[in-house]
Amino acid sequence: MAEAMSGQGILRDPRWLAATAGGLLAATLSLWAMRGLPLGFAAFWLTPLPLFAAGLGFGPGAVAGAAGLAAAIHVAVAGTLPMLVFLVAFGIPAAAMVAAGFRGGRIEPGLPLALLGIWPAIVILAVAAHFAGTPGGLDGVLRGTVEHGLARMGGSAGASLVEELVRVMPAALGFWAAVSLSVNGAAAQSALARTGHAMAPTPRWSEVRLPSWYPVLPGVGAAAWLVFGGEADAALLSVLLVLLLPVFLQGIAAVHRRSVGRPGRNFMLGAFYAGLVILSVPAAIAVTAFGFFEQWGRRSGPPGGAT
């Protein structure tokens, strides 16, 4: 009798209901993409949205439960490798970001922003260590993957193009996952706040500040790449690039913050993003440098307080 009542209590607990709904929806979106169904890219992009909705609406336990349930569904339906892809890309980082973000009844976005660089760096290093015993290491595996993909598409590419793709592929995947996590997390919080279901008020994203210790990590990554890697080392170069990503995002946030109240703000931001697309690498370097300036060069913290 007591066990039955306990089971009914769990079923009535909104945290468990949110975890169940979030896990089912996340698994559906992820497996939809993995099975190659129509709009699979969009489905995979949206996979972390229900995880963040569960966590930001009902707490870290809910997002952990949602990620665990989705992982179990992946194992049952598709196997171990798809489960690992889901957990590495979305499940673990979403749960970690929610747990790190809640502080005293409010959301402090600084540490979750740092995790967008730290987690991909850990994954890249772990994958590189896993393939260390194979011919060519991680670079060799990536080279074979790129060549196979180009062959399946019916195209051919010179060795120089293949090498360029190999060099940036881990960083590009890390960047894609980080942007998906950040956009879906912000969207979930915004929707929950509008409907009155958010656990904490929405922070001013434009005032985000990385933890004071974080900018040291890109310096360590740069030193490791220069000493142990080199231009052709995909792993260490990608680690450096993904560690710079949170600083780059902080630079974008600073541009938004500094444009508030200025005449023609929308035009300025439109020109800024057009410049990012057109100028690409030079613009990204400039925005990242601005992110470092915001971290160390600005004396006073943002109005919301330093993180």
C-alpha positions in Angstrom: 0.0 0.0 0.0 2.7 2.4 1.0 4.7 1.5 -2.1 1.7 2.1 -4.3 1.1 5.5 -2.7 4.9 6.3 -3.2 4.6 5.4 -6.8 1.6 7.6 -7.3 3.5 10.5 -5.5 6.3 10.2 -8.0 3.9 10.2 -10.9 2.3 13.4 -9.5 5.6 15.1 -9.0 6.0 17.8 -11.7 9.7 17.4 -11.7 9.4 13.7 -12.8 6.7 14.5 -15.3 8.9 17.3 -16.8 11.9 14.9 -16.9 9.8 12.2 -18.6 8.4 14.6 -21.2 11.7 16.3 -21.8 13.5 12.9 -22.2 10.9 11.5 -24.6 10.9 14.6 -26.8 14.7 14.9 -26.8 15.1 11.3 -27.7 12.5 11.6 -30.5 14.3 14.7 -32.0 17.7 13.1 -31.8 16.7 9.7 -33.2 14.7 11.4 -35.9 17.9 13.0 -37.1 20.0 9.9 -36.7 17.6 7.8 -38.8 18.0 10.3 -41.7 14.4 11.4 -41.7 13.3 14.7 -43.4 14.3 17.9 -41.5 16.8 15.8 -39.5 19.3 18.7 -39.3 16.6 20.9 -37.7 15.5 18.1 -35.3 19.1 17.5 -34.2 19.6 21.3 -33.7 16.5 21.4 -31.4 17.4 18.3 -29.4 18.6 20.2 -26.3 15.5 22.5 -26.2 13.3 20.0 -24.2 16.3 19.2 -21.9 16.7 22.9 -21.0 13.0 23.4 -20.7 12.9 20.6 -18.0 15.9 21.9 -16.2 15.2 25.7 -16.2 11.6 25.0 -15.3 11.9 22.3 -12.7 15.6 22.2 -11.6 18.8 20.3 -12.2 17.3 17.0 -11.2 14.7 17.3 -14.0 17.2 17.8 -16.7 19.4 15.0 -15.4 16.4 12.7 -15.4 15.4 13.8 -18.9 19.0 13.2 -20.2 19.1 9.8 -18.5 15.7 8.7 -19.9 16.7 9.9 -23.4 20.0 8.0 -23.2 18.1 4.8 -22.2 15.8 5.2 -25.2 18.8 5.6 -27.5 20.3 2.4 -26.2 17.1 0.5 -26.6 16.2 1.8 -30.0 19.6 2.5 -31.7 22.4 1.1 -29.6 25.4 2.4 -27.6 27.1 4.6 -30.1 24.0 6.8 -30.7 23.6 7.1 -27.0 27.1 8.3 -26.6 26.7 10.8 -29.4 23.5 12.2 -27.7 25.1 12.4 -24.2 28.3 14.0 -25.4 26.6 16.5 -27.7 23.6 17.5 -25.6 22.8 15.4 -22.5 25.8 15.9 -20.3 26.5 19.6 -21.3 22.9 20.6 -20.9 22.7 19.1 -17.4 26.0 20.6 -16.4 25.1 24.1 -17.7 21.7 24.1 -15.8 23.4 22.9 -12.6 26.2 25.4 -12.9 23.8 28.3 -13.7 21.5 28.3 -10.7 22.9 30.5 -7.9 20.8 31.6 -5.0 17.5 31.8 -6.8 18.9 33.4 -9.9 20.7 32.4 -13.1 24.4 33.3 -13.3 25.4 32.7 -17.0 29.1 33.1 -16.6 30.0 29.5 -15.7 27.6 27.9 -18.2 29.2 30.1 -20.9 32.6 28.8 -19.8 31.4 25.3 -20.1 30.7 25.9 -23.8 34.5 26.0 -24.3 35.6 23.6 -21.6 33.3 20.7 -22.5 34.2 20.5 -26.2 37.9 20.8 -25.3 37.5 17.8 -22.9 35.7 15.8 -25.6 38.3 16.5 -28.3 41.2 15.5 -26.0 39.4 12.3 -25.0 38.6 11.4 -28.6 42.2 12.1 -29.6 43.5 9.9 -26.7 41.1 7.1 -27.9 42.4 7.2 -31.4 46.1 7.7 -30.4 46.9 4.0 -31.2 45.5 4.1 -34.7 47.5 5.0 -37.8 47.7 8.7 -38.0 45.8 9.2 -34.7 42.8 11.5 -34.7 44.1 13.3 -37.8 44.2 10.0 -39.8 40.7 9.1 -38.7 39.3 12.5 -39.7 41.2 12.4 -43.0 39.6 9.1 -43.9 36.2 10.4 -42.9 36.5 13.5 -45.0 37.7 11.5 -48.1 35.0 9.0 -47.7 32.3 11.7 -47.4 33.6 13.5 -50.5 33.6 10.2 -52.4 30.0 9.5 -51.4 28.9 12.9 -52.6 30.5 12.2 -56.0 33.2 14.9 -55.6 36.9 15.0 -55.4 39.2 17.4 -53.6 42.8 18.1 -53.6 45.0 17.2 -50.6 45.2 20.8 -49.5 41.4 21.1 -49.1 41.2 17.8 -47.3 43.9 18.9 -44.9 42.1 22.2 -44.2 38.9 20.4 -43.5 40.7 17.9 -41.2 42.3 20.8 -39.2 39.1 22.6 -38.4 36.5 19.7 -38.2 36.7 19.0 -34.5 36.5 22.8 -33.7 33.6 23.2 -36.2 31.6 20.4 -34.5 32.3 21.9 -31.1 31.2 25.3 -32.3 28.0 23.9 -33.8 27.1 22.1 -30.6 28.0 25.1 -28.4 25.8 27.4 -30.5 22.9 24.9 -30.4 23.2 24.6 -26.6 23.4 28.4 -26.1 20.5 29.3 -28.4 18.2 26.5 -27.2 19.0 27.3 -23.6 18.2 31.0 -24.1 15.0 30.1 -26.0 13.8 27.7 -23.3 14.4 30.3 -20.5 12.6 33.0 -22.5 9.6 30.8 -23.2 9.4 29.6 -19.6 9.7 33.2 -18.3 6.9 34.4 -20.6 4.5 31.7 -19.4 5.5 32.1 -15.7 7.1 28.6 -15.3 10.8 29.7 -15.1 12.5 28.9 -11.8 14.6 32.1 -11.9 14.3 35.5 -13.7 15.9 35.7 -17.1 19.4 37.4 -16.8 20.5 40.1 -19.2 22.5 38.0 -21.6 24.3 41.0 -23.0 25.9 41.6 -19.6 27.4 38.1 -19.3 30.9 37.9 -17.8 33.1 34.9 -17.8 34.6 33.7 -14.6 37.8 35.6 -13.8 40.0 32.5 -14.3 38.6 31.5 -17.7 40.8 33.6 -20.0 43.8 31.7 -18.7 42.6 28.5 -20.4 42.9 29.8 -24.0 46.5 30.9 -23.1 47.2 27.3 -21.9 45.7 25.9 -25.0 47.8 28.2 -27.2 50.9 27.2 -25.4 50.1 23.5 -25.7 49.5 23.9 -29.4 52.7 25.8 -30.0 54.8 23.5 -28.0 53.3 20.0 -28.6 51.1 20.5 -31.7 51.7 22.6 -34.7 49.8 23.7 -37.7 48.9 20.2 -38.8 47.7 19.0 -35.4 43.9 19.0 -35.5 43.3 18.1 -31.9 45.3 20.8 -30.1 44.4 23.4 -32.7 40.7 22.6 -32.2 41.1 22.7 -28.4 42.5 26.2 -28.7 39.7 27.3 -31.0 36.9 25.9 -28.8 38.4 27.5 -25.7 38.3 30.8 -27.5 34.6 30.4 -28.3 33.2 31.7 -25.0 35.4 34.8 -25.3 34.1 35.3 -28.8 30.5 35.0 -27.5 31.3 37.4 -24.7 32.5 39.9 -27.3 29.2 39.5 -29.2 27.3 40.1 -26.0 29.4 43.2 -25.3 28.6 44.6 -28.8 24.9 44.2 -28.0 25.3 45.9 -24.6 27.3 48.8 -25.9 24.8 49.4 -28.7 21.9 49.9 -26.3 20.4 53.4 -26.7 22.4 54.3 -29.7 20.6 55.8 -32.8 20.3 53.2 -35.5 21.0 50.3 -33.2 19.3 47.7 -35.4 21.3 48.9 -38.5 24.5 48.8 -36.5 23.9 45.2 -35.3 22.9 44.2 -38.8 26.1 45.6 -40.2 28.0 43.9 -37.4 26.7 40.4 -38.2 27.1 41.0 -41.9 30.7 41.8 -41.2 31.1 38.6 -39.3 29.8 36.6 -42.2 31.7 38.5 -45.0 35.0 39.1 -43.2 34.8 35.8 -41.3 38.2 35.1 -39.7 39.4 38.7 -39.3 36.1 39.7 -37.8 36.1 36.7 -35.5 39.6 37.6 -34.3 38.5 41.2 -33.7 35.4 40.2 -31.7 37.4 37.7 -29.7 39.9 40.4 -28.8 37.0 42.6 -27.8 35.8 39.8 -25.5 39.2 39.7 -23.8 39.0 43.5 -23.4 35.6 43.2 -21.8 37.0 40.6 -19.4 40.2 42.4 -18.3 40.2 45.9 -19.8 36.9 47.1 -18.4 37.3 48.3 -14.8 33.7 48.1 -13.6 31.6 45.0 -13.8 28.3 44.9 -15.8 25.2 46.3 -14.1 24.1 42.8 -13.3 27.3 42.1 -11.4 30.4 40.1 -12.4 30.2 36.4 -12.6 
